[in-house]
Amino acid sequence: MPIHRFRDLDEARRALWADASDPSLAARIHRLWQFSRRLASPRIPRGLRRFRTIEDANEERERWVQERVQALLIERGQVE
């Protein structure tokens, strides 16, 4: 990845913007989406679920949050 030097902060801000006609824009967006998928992989349960009470819904959410936390810890090598 190339190193860019800027004289001031405004010059750096302008460098972040890409013209809509830039041919590399689609590839940049694709790389950004890949990066975001790696950061927050979609392990949230999908679909619509019904619960008898709000407590049941909260328990379900707490269960999958804990599963996600454990998966991240294992993935990062912090827990075996």
C-alpha angles and dihedrals in degrees: 000000000000122000117235123199121204131195094215143000094262091058089052092049092052090051090060093064121085126201114246089235092055107122092214093057095091092051091049091051091048092052090048092052091048090050093049091049090055091049096048110019111193102253092140109117111259128219137038120302131187124213131190093224139013087245090061090050092049091050091052092049092047090051095054092042089055091047090052093048091051092048091051093048091050092045091052092046095244095120131030 
